[in-house]
Amino acid sequence: MKAILAIEDGTIFEGQSIGMAGTSTGEVVFSTAMTGYQEMLTDPSCAGQLLTLTYPLVGNYGINQEDVESGKVQVAGFIIRNLCDAPSNWRSTGTLTEYLRANSVVAMSEVDTRAITRHIRVRGVMMGAISTELAADELVETVRKAANYSEIDFVQKVSTPRPYVWPIDEDRIRRRVSLIDCGVKRNIMREMTKLGCEVTVWPCSTRAEEILERDPDGVVVSPGPGDPERLRDIAAEIRKLAEAKPLLGICLGHQLLGQAYGAKTFKLKFGHRGGNHPVKDLTSERVYITSQNHGYALDPDGLKDGPLEVSQINMNDGTVEGLRHKERPIFSIQYHPEASPGPVDSGYLFDRFVRSLVR
């Protein structure tokens, strides 16, 4: 079945449908990650996006029950070059096509994804739509009438509606951590429980006072989708939590911590998405290869004369990749130490956070 991708500037790409028939709109973004398509599909930070993969062969190791980062597929649509529908992997329980159709994902293959990527790098991220049912001109009009990505509060859509505790054996608990769910990936909880932390996951709208009543040893603010400027209320609660407890912010959580202390955010031209982004630690001068998935960054100017300072920067464009408090055990990173997918160079940051939790 034929499928069409239309971008809001009128550019059209044609391919073949590999998912559900229909039409889906979203922000067209690209990732340079070579593996991890199932983790990316289920990452809440990808909500509302038409995810394009630059790596040309996708589906070759199938789908399994372990490599999921949330309870459902989160992307608005999926775009790849070549589909492998005969996977070979000992964990595989099905094909990518079966998975996309079972989860009602509009998706397409046989597209020059590197041409899409070059277009986005030149023009910047734009809204788009994939369709198996509309003509190209109709689809362009559909895109132009759709709500812009930055106008939608995706965090409210992906956050848990009620608190829950991530499973851990009672005899392994050494610390108790509260996690604010702005779109958390499951591997963050997995990494925390490996270090003996009982993790209570809270809705993004939870008041700081309610969390502090439980007297956690520390607080984690998760990654998530959307424009952080829409989340000033959450940032205000994070400021209260940071004044009371050790705190770790990851990706969107990093941006919200910066906002809590006066910084503003801005939209990147085409974002950072992939598993090969170099980040320099300004203290050790060591460079880490990191997994990234964000479309916004912090403007550090608002942090001048405040208690936070920039601790790490992106080696490609100089944007802020880390913050730390000058006196208290509070820090944040723009990238993903939990990986899934990507390199695990920065997994030590979870251990650093847990060591700061003095009961």
C-alpha positions as CSV (number, residue, x, y, z in Angstrom):
1,M,0.0,0.0,0.0
2,K,1.3,3.4,-0.9
3,A,2.0,6.0,1.8
4,I,2.9,9.7,1.6
5,L,4.8,12.0,4.0
6,A,3.9,15.6,3.6
7,I,5.8,18.4,5.4
8,E,4.3,21.7,6.1
9,D,6.6,23.5,3.7
10,G,4.9,21.5,0.9
11,T,7.7,18.9,0.5
12,I,6.4,15.4,-0.4
13,F,8.1,12.0,0.1
14,E,6.5,8.8,-1.2
15,G,6.9,5.2,0.1
16,Q,5.2,2.1,1.2
17,S,2.9,1.6,4.3
18,I,4.2,-0.8,6.9
19,G,1.8,0.0,9.7
20,M,-1.8,0.9,10.1
21,A,-3.8,2.5,7.3
22,G,-4.8,6.0,8.0
23,T,-3.4,9.5,8.6
24,S,-1.3,10.8,11.5
25,T,0.2,14.2,12.1
26,G,3.2,15.2,14.2
27,E,6.6,16.9,14.3
28,V,9.0,15.4,11.8
29,V,12.3,14.6,13.6
30,F,15.2,12.3,12.9
31,S,17.5,10.0,15.0
32,T,20.9,8.8,14.0
33,A,20.8,5.8,16.4
34,M,21.8,2.6,14.7
35,T,19.9,0.3,17.0
36,G,17.1,0.5,19.6
37,Y,14.1,1.1,17.4
38,Q,11.7,-0.6,19.9
39,E,13.0,1.6,22.8
40,M,12.6,4.7,20.6
41,L,9.0,3.7,19.6
42,T,8.0,3.3,23.2
43,D,9.9,6.3,24.6
44,P,7.3,8.9,26.0
45,S,9.7,11.7,24.9
46,C,8.8,10.8,21.3
47,A,5.1,11.4,21.8
48,G,3.6,13.6,19.1
49,Q,6.5,13.0,16.7
50,L,7.0,11.4,13.3
51,L,10.2,9.6,14.1
52,T,12.6,9.2,11.1
53,L,15.6,6.8,11.4
54,T,18.7,7.6,9.4
55,Y,20.2,4.0,9.7
56,P,19.0,2.3,6.5
57,L,18.0,-1.2,7.8
58,V,15.4,-1.5,10.5
59,G,13.6,-4.5,11.9
60,N,16.4,-7.1,11.5
61,Y,16.3,-8.2,15.2
62,G,12.5,-8.2,15.5
63,I,10.5,-7.3,18.5
64,N,10.8,-8.7,22.1
65,Q,9.1,-8.3,25.5
66,E,12.0,-6.6,27.2
67,D,13.0,-3.6,25.1
68,V,10.0,-1.4,26.0
69,E,10.3,1.9,27.8
70,S,6.6,2.5,28.6
71,G,3.2,0.8,28.4
72,K,2.6,1.5,24.7
73,V,4.0,2.8,21.5
74,Q,4.4,6.6,21.9
75,V,5.4,8.0,18.4
76,A,2.8,9.6,16.2
77,G,4.4,7.9,13.2
78,F,7.4,6.0,12.0
79,I,9.6,6.5,8.9
80,I,12.4,4.1,7.8
81,R,14.4,3.3,4.6
82,N,14.5,-0.5,4.4
83,L,12.3,-2.9,6.4
84,C,13.6,-6.3,7.4
85,D,10.5,-8.5,7.9
86,A,12.5,-11.7,8.5
87,P,14.2,-11.0,11.8
88,S,16.9,-13.2,13.3
89,N,17.4,-12.9,17.1
90,W,17.0,-15.3,20.0
91,R,14.7,-12.9,21.9
92,S,12.5,-12.0,18.9
93,T,8.8,-12.8,19.3
94,G,7.5,-11.1,16.2
95,T,8.2,-8.7,13.3
96,L,8.3,-4.9,13.3
97,T,5.4,-4.8,10.9
98,E,3.2,-6.9,13.2
99,Y,4.2,-4.7,16.1
100,L,3.3,-1.4,14.3
101,R,0.0,-2.7,13.2
102,A,-0.9,-4.2,16.5
103,N,-0.2,-0.8,18.1
104,S,-2.1,1.2,15.4
105,V,1.0,3.1,14.3
106,V,0.9,4.8,10.8
107,A,4.4,4.0,9.4
108,M,6.2,3.9,6.1
109,S,9.3,2.5,4.5
110,E,11.1,2.7,1.1
111,V,11.8,6.4,1.8
112,D,15.1,8.2,1.5
113,T,15.3,9.0,5.2
114,R,18.7,10.7,4.7
115,A,17.1,13.1,2.3
116,I,14.4,13.9,4.9
117,T,17.2,14.4,7.4
118,R,19.1,16.8,5.2
119,H,15.9,18.7,4.6
120,I,15.2,19.1,8.3
121,R,18.8,20.1,9.0
122,V,18.6,22.9,6.5
123,R,15.0,24.1,7.1
124,G,14.6,23.1,10.8
125,V,12.0,20.7,12.3
126,M,8.5,21.1,10.9
127,M,5.1,19.6,11.3
128,G,4.2,16.8,8.9
129,A,1.8,14.0,8.3
130,I,1.9,10.4,7.0
131,S,-1.2,9.1,5.1
132,T,-2.3,6.1,3.1
133,E,-5.7,7.7,2.2
134,L,-5.2,11.4,1.3
135,A,-3.7,12.9,-1.9
136,A,-0.5,15.0,-1.5
137,D,-2.2,18.4,-1.7
138,E,-4.9,17.4,0.8
139,L,-2.3,16.1,3.2
140,V,-0.3,19.3,3.0
141,E,-3.4,21.3,4.0
142,T,-4.1,18.8,6.8
143,V,-0.6,19.5,8.2
144,R,-1.0,23.3,8.0
145,K,-4.2,23.2,9.9
146,A,-2.9,20.9,12.6
147,A,-1.9,22.2,16.1
148,N,1.8,23.0,16.3
149,Y,3.9,20.6,18.4
150,S,4.8,23.4,20.9
151,E,1.1,24.2,21.5
152,I,0.3,20.8,23.0
153,D,1.0,19.7,26.6
154,F,2.3,16.2,25.9
155,V,3.6,15.8,29.5
156,Q,0.1,15.6,30.8
157,K,-0.7,13.0,28.2
158,V,2.1,10.7,29.1
159,S,2.5,11.1,32.9
160,T,1.1,8.5,35.2
161,P,-2.5,9.4,36.4
162,R,-1.7,8.1,39.9
163,P,1.3,7.3,42.1
164,Y,2.9,3.8,42.1
165,V,5.9,2.0,43.4
166,W,8.3,0.3,41.0
167,P,8.8,-3.3,42.1
168,I,11.8,-4.1,44.3
169,D,12.4,-6.8,46.9
170,E,12.0,-5.4,50.4
171,D,15.3,-6.8,51.6
172,R,17.2,-4.9,48.8
173,I,15.9,-1.4,49.8
174,R,18.6,0.9,50.9
175,R,17.1,4.3,49.9
176,R,13.7,5.6,49.0
177,V,13.4,8.0,46.0
178,S,10.5,10.0,44.6
179,L,10.4,10.3,40.8
180,I,8.3,13.0,39.1
181,D,6.9,11.4,35.9
182,C,7.1,13.8,33.0
183,G,7.4,10.9,30.6
184,V,9.7,8.5,32.4
185,K,11.5,5.6,30.6
186,R,11.4,2.3,32.5
187,N,15.2,1.9,32.4
188,I,15.6,4.8,34.8
189,M,13.6,2.8,37.4
190,R,15.6,-0.3,36.5
191,E,18.9,1.4,37.1
192,M,17.7,2.9,40.4
193,T,16.5,-0.4,41.7
194,K,19.8,-2.0,40.8
195,L,21.4,0.4,43.3
196,G,18.9,-0.5,46.1
197,C,16.4,2.3,45.6
198,E,12.7,2.0,46.1
199,V,11.2,4.3,43.5
200,T,7.8,5.9,44.0
201,V,6.6,7.4,40.7
202,W,4.4,10.5,41.0
203,P,2.2,12.3,38.5
204,C,3.8,15.4,37.0
205,S,1.1,17.6,38.6
206,T,1.9,16.5,42.2
207,R,2.5,19.3,44.6
208,A,5.9,19.4,46.3
209,E,4.3,19.3,49.8
210,E,2.7,15.9,49.1
211,I,5.9,14.4,48.0
212,L,7.9,15.8,51.0
213,E,5.3,14.4,53.4
214,R,6.6,10.9,52.4
215,D,10.1,12.1,53.3
216,P,12.0,10.6,50.4
217,D,15.8,10.4,50.5
218,G,16.0,12.2,47.2
219,V,14.0,13.2,44.1
220,V,14.5,12.5,40.4
221,V,12.8,14.5,37.7
222,S,12.3,12.4,34.5
223,P,12.7,13.1,30.8
224,G,9.6,13.9,28.8
225,P,8.1,15.4,25.6
226,G,7.1,18.8,24.5
227,D,8.0,22.5,25.1
228,P,9.4,23.0,28.6
229,E,8.1,26.6,28.6
230,R,4.6,25.2,29.0
231,L,5.6,23.6,32.3
232,R,6.5,26.6,34.5
233,D,4.1,25.3,37.2
234,I,6.0,22.0,37.4
235,A,9.3,24.0,37.6
236,A,8.0,25.9,40.6
237,E,7.3,22.7,42.5
238,I,10.8,21.4,41.5
239,R,12.3,24.5,43.1
240,K,10.6,23.6,46.4
241,L,11.8,20.0,46.2
242,A,15.4,21.1,45.4
243,E,15.5,23.3,48.4
244,A,14.6,20.3,50.6
245,K,16.2,17.2,49.1
246,P,19.0,15.9,46.9
247,L,17.7,16.1,43.3
248,L,18.7,14.7,39.9
249,G,17.1,16.1,36.7
250,I,17.3,14.1,33.4
251,C,16.7,15.7,29.9
252,L,13.4,17.6,30.4
253,G,14.0,17.3,34.1
254,H,17.3,19.1,33.5
255,Q,15.5,21.9,31.6
256,L,12.9,22.2,34.4
257,L,15.6,22.5,37.1
258,G,17.2,25.3,35.1
259,Q,13.8,27.0,34.7
260,A,13.3,26.7,38.5
261,Y,16.4,28.8,39.1
262,G,15.7,31.5,36.4
263,A,16.9,30.1,33.1
264,K,14.8,30.1,29.9
265,T,14.8,27.4,27.2
266,F,14.9,27.7,23.4
267,K,14.0,25.4,20.5
268,L,16.9,23.8,18.7
269,K,16.9,23.9,14.9
270,F,16.7,20.1,14.5
271,G,17.3,18.7,18.0
272,H,19.8,16.2,19.3
273,R,18.6,12.6,18.8
274,G,20.9,9.6,18.6
275,G,23.5,7.6,20.4
276,N,26.8,9.3,19.5
277,H,26.7,12.9,21.0
278,P,29.9,14.0,22.6
279,V,29.6,15.9,25.9
280,K,32.5,17.5,27.8
281,D,32.7,17.6,31.6
282,L,34.1,21.1,32.5
283,T,35.7,19.9,35.7
284,S,37.5,16.7,34.5
285,E,37.7,17.8,30.9
286,R,36.7,14.2,30.0
287,V,34.4,13.7,27.0
288,Y,31.5,11.2,27.2
289,I,29.6,9.7,24.3
290,T,26.0,10.1,25.2
291,S,22.5,9.1,24.2
292,Q,20.3,12.1,23.5
293,N,16.7,12.8,22.5
294,H,15.6,16.4,22.9
295,G,14.5,19.3,20.8
296,Y,15.0,22.2,23.3
297,A,18.0,23.5,25.3
298,L,18.7,25.8,28.2
299,D,19.9,29.3,27.8
300,P,22.4,29.7,30.7
301,D,22.2,33.5,30.8
302,G,19.4,33.4,33.4
303,L,21.5,31.4,35.8
304,K,24.1,34.2,36.3
305,D,24.6,35.0,40.0
306,G,22.4,32.1,41.0
307,P,23.3,28.9,42.9
308,L,23.5,26.7,39.7
309,E,26.4,26.6,37.3
310,V,27.0,24.9,34.0
311,S,28.9,21.6,34.5
312,Q,28.9,20.1,31.0
313,I,28.6,21.2,27.4
314,N,27.8,19.6,24.0
315,M,31.0,19.4,21.9
316,N,29.0,19.8,18.7
317,D,27.2,23.1,19.3
318,G,28.2,24.2,22.8
319,T,24.7,23.9,24.3
320,V,24.3,23.2,28.0
321,E,24.4,19.5,28.9
322,G,24.8,19.6,32.6
323,L,24.1,21.8,35.7
324,R,25.2,21.5,39.3
325,H,24.4,23.4,42.5
326,K,27.3,25.2,44.0
327,E,26.7,24.0,47.5
328,R,23.9,21.3,47.6
329,P,23.7,17.7,46.1
330,I,21.6,18.9,43.1
331,F,22.6,18.2,39.5
332,S,21.1,17.5,36.1
333,I,22.1,16.3,32.7
334,Q,20.5,17.0,29.3
335,Y,21.3,13.5,28.0
336,H,20.2,10.0,29.0
337,P,22.4,8.1,31.5
338,E,19.9,5.2,31.4
339,A,20.6,4.9,27.6
340,S,18.0,2.4,26.1
341,P,19.1,2.8,23.5
342,G,22.7,4.1,23.3
343,P,26.0,4.0,25.1
344,V,26.3,3.5,28.9
345,D,29.3,5.8,29.5
346,S,27.3,8.0,31.8
347,G,25.6,5.3,33.9
348,Y,27.8,6.3,36.8
349,L,25.7,9.3,37.4
350,F,23.0,7.2,39.0
351,D,25.6,5.9,41.5
352,R,26.7,9.5,42.1
353,F,23.2,10.5,42.9
354,V,22.5,7.5,45.2
355,R,25.8,8.2,47.1
356,S,24.5,11.7,47.8
357,L,21.4,10.4,49.6
358,V,22.4,10.5,53.2
359,R,19.6,9.4,55.5
